[in-house]
Amino acid sequence: MLPLAAASGALALDAGPAPAQEAQPAYQPVFFTADEWAFLTAACDRLIPSDEVGPGAVELGTVEFIDRHMQTPYASGAIWYMAGPFQDSDDPNFGYQGRLTVKEILRAGIGDTDAWCRANRDGKTFAELSHEEQEAILTELQERKIELPNVPVRYFWQHLLAETRYGYFSDPIHGGNKGMGSWKMIGYPGMRADFTDWVGVRDKPYPFGPVDLMGRRG
């Protein structure tokens, strides 16, 4: 799991557990195809797996978050400067200066990685491989040992990892972090109106559960 720690405080609005919520139908992807959805589900499961520390990315709805995020102006490049000149610079002093938007980067990277897996893993896609093989391939993507023909591998890796983190720790209103599971794990208070009594406390854990943007308590 991601080694994070947090401590904060809250108002005494906390009595009792969060109210029970009705079961929702399973989310159906809008942006990603079935094959892309399978890839993302497998990749997110390996990037943040469920273990004794806390819940995993898949069970907290991270893949749903990513699909929803790909339908936003951010992912479409509508709030970016997307005119030229374009260049593929690896200089840390410069930001991204490529032609592809976030959703195009993810789509191209998923397709290229699945094609690489089929060519090098007996015709299997990434989602069809064992956990050990999936982790090894993700490590190779991170270390830029796999060349992707349609997108620079570093951009695909950066956005795949970033989107997984966003979905895991976002407010549940965006589709991920269901039940505020990641916030509970790290002790994050969420959107509480006031926790000034606990701002300076460093020697004891925050005693109350988180609150999301909708006012639901975890």
C-alpha positions in Angstrom: 0.0 0.0 0.0 1.0 3.6 -0.3 2.9 4.7 2.9 0.9 7.7 3.9 0.1 9.1 7.3 -2.2 11.9 8.3 -3.5 13.5 11.5 -6.2 16.1 11.9 -9.3 16.9 14.0 -13.0 17.7 13.9 -16.1 19.1 15.3 -18.1 17.0 17.6 -20.7 16.2 15.0 -19.9 12.6 15.2 -22.3 10.4 17.0 -22.9 6.9 15.6 -21.9 5.2 12.4 -22.7 6.4 8.9 -26.2 5.7 7.7 -26.7 2.6 5.6 -26.6 3.2 1.8 -28.7 1.4 -0.8 -26.8 -0.9 -3.1 -26.0 0.7 -6.4 -25.9 -1.2 -9.8 -22.5 -2.1 -11.1 -20.9 0.8 -13.0 -20.7 0.4 -16.8 -17.8 2.1 -18.5 -18.6 4.9 -20.9 -15.2 5.8 -22.3 -13.2 2.6 -22.1 -13.9 -0.5 -24.2 -14.3 -3.9 -22.6 -10.6 -4.8 -23.3 -9.4 -1.5 -22.0 -11.5 -1.8 -18.9 -10.1 -5.3 -18.2 -6.5 -3.9 -18.6 -7.2 -1.0 -16.2 -8.9 -3.3 -13.6 -5.8 -5.6 -13.7 -3.3 -2.8 -13.6 -5.0 -0.9 -10.7 -5.3 -4.1 -8.8 -1.5 -4.6 -9.0 -0.6 -0.9 -8.4 -2.6 -0.7 -5.2 -3.6 -4.2 -4.1 -5.8 -5.1 -1.2 -3.8 -6.3 1.8 -3.6 -6.2 5.6 -2.9 -2.5 5.5 -6.1 -1.5 3.7 -8.5 -1.9 0.8 -7.2 -2.1 -2.8 -7.8 0.3 -5.7 -10.4 -2.0 -7.5 -12.6 -2.5 -4.5 -12.7 1.2 -3.8 -13.9 2.0 -7.4 -10.7 3.5 -8.8 -11.4 2.1 -12.3 -14.8 3.8 -12.3 -13.1 7.1 -11.3 -10.7 6.8 -14.2 -13.5 6.1 -16.7 -15.4 9.1 -15.4 -12.3 11.3 -15.4 -11.7 10.5 -19.1 -15.1 12.2 -19.8 -14.0 15.6 -18.4 -12.5 18.7 -20.1 -9.2 17.9 -18.3 -8.8 14.6 -20.0 -9.8 16.0 -23.3 -7.2 18.7 -23.2 -9.9 21.5 -23.2 -8.1 23.3 -20.3 -4.6 22.7 -21.6 -2.5 24.6 -24.1 -2.5 22.1 -26.9 -1.0 24.1 -29.8 2.5 23.7 -31.1 5.4 23.6 -31.1 5.3 20.0 -29.9 8.3 18.2 -28.7 9.1 15.0 -26.8 11.4 16.4 -24.1 12.5 14.5 -21.1 13.9 17.6 -19.5 12.5 17.9 -15.9 12.5 21.7 -16.3 9.6 21.5 -18.8 6.1 20.2 -18.6 4.3 18.0 -21.1 4.6 19.3 -24.6 3.1 16.5 -26.7 0.2 16.2 -29.0 -1.9 13.7 -27.1 -4.4 14.4 -24.4 -4.7 12.4 -21.2 -7.4 10.1 -22.6 -5.4 9.6 -25.8 -2.3 8.8 -23.8 -4.1 6.1 -21.8 -5.9 4.6 -24.7 -2.8 4.4 -26.8 -0.7 3.1 -23.9 -3.2 0.4 -23.0 -3.5 -0.8 -26.7 0.3 -0.8 -27.1 0.9 -2.7 -23.9 -1.7 -5.3 -24.7 -0.2 -5.7 -28.2 3.3 -6.1 -26.6 1.9 -8.7 -24.2 0.3 -10.7 -27.0 3.6 -10.7 -29.0 5.7 -11.6 -26.0 3.4 -13.6 -23.7 2.0 -16.4 -25.9 -0.9 -14.3 -27.3 -2.3 -13.3 -23.9 -3.4 -9.8 -23.0 -2.2 -8.0 -19.9 -5.4 -8.9 -18.0 -4.9 -12.6 -18.8 -1.5 -12.9 -17.2 -0.7 -13.9 -13.7 -0.2 -11.3 -11.0 3.5 -11.9 -11.0 3.7 -11.4 -14.8 1.6 -8.3 -14.5 3.8 -6.8 -11.8 6.9 -7.5 -13.8 5.4 -5.7 -16.9 4.4 -2.7 -14.8 7.9 -2.5 -13.5 9.3 -2.6 -17.0 6.9 0.2 -18.0 8.1 2.2 -15.0 11.7 1.6 -15.9 11.1 2.3 -19.6 12.2 -1.1 -20.7 9.2 -1.6 -23.0 8.9 0.6 -26.1 5.4 1.6 -27.0 4.9 2.6 -30.7 2.1 5.1 -30.3 3.0 7.0 -27.1 6.2 7.6 -25.1 6.2 5.0 -22.4 7.0 7.5 -19.6 3.9 9.5 -20.4 1.7 6.4 -20.3 3.2 5.2 -17.0 3.0 8.7 -15.4 -0.7 9.1 -16.2 -1.6 5.5 -15.4 -0.1 5.8 -12.0 -1.4 9.3 -11.4 -5.0 8.4 -12.4 -4.8 5.4 -10.0 -3.7 7.6 -7.1 -6.3 10.2 -7.9 -9.1 7.7 -7.9 -8.0 6.0 -4.8 -7.8 9.1 -2.7 -10.4 11.3 -4.3 -13.7 12.3 -2.7 -16.3 9.5 -3.3 -18.4 11.9 -5.3 -16.1 11.3 -8.3 -16.6 7.5 -8.3 -13.5 6.3 -6.4 -12.6 5.9 -2.7 -15.9 4.2 -2.1 -17.0 4.3 1.6 -14.0 6.7 2.1 -11.9 3.5 2.5 -8.6 5.2 1.8 -9.3 8.1 4.0 -10.1 5.8 6.9 -6.9 3.9 6.2 -4.7 7.0 6.5 -6.7 8.8 9.1 -7.7 11.7 6.8 -10.7 13.7 8.2 -12.1 14.6 4.8 -14.4 17.6 4.4 -15.0 18.4 8.1 -16.1 21.9 8.8 -13.7 22.4 11.7 -11.0 20.5 13.3 -8.9 23.3 14.8 -8.7 21.6 18.1 -6.6 18.8 16.5 -4.4 20.8 14.2 -1.5 20.9 16.6 -1.9 17.4 18.0 1.0 15.1 17.0 1.1 12.5 19.7 -2.3 10.7 19.2 -4.4 9.6 16.2 -7.4 11.6 15.1 -10.4 9.9 16.8 -13.2 10.5 14.3 -14.1 9.1 10.9 -14.0 11.2 7.7 -16.8 13.2 6.1 -17.2 13.5 2.3 -18.4 16.4 0.2 -22.0 15.1 0.4 -21.8 15.2 4.2 -21.8 11.5 4.7 -19.7 10.2 7.6 -17.4 7.3 7.3 
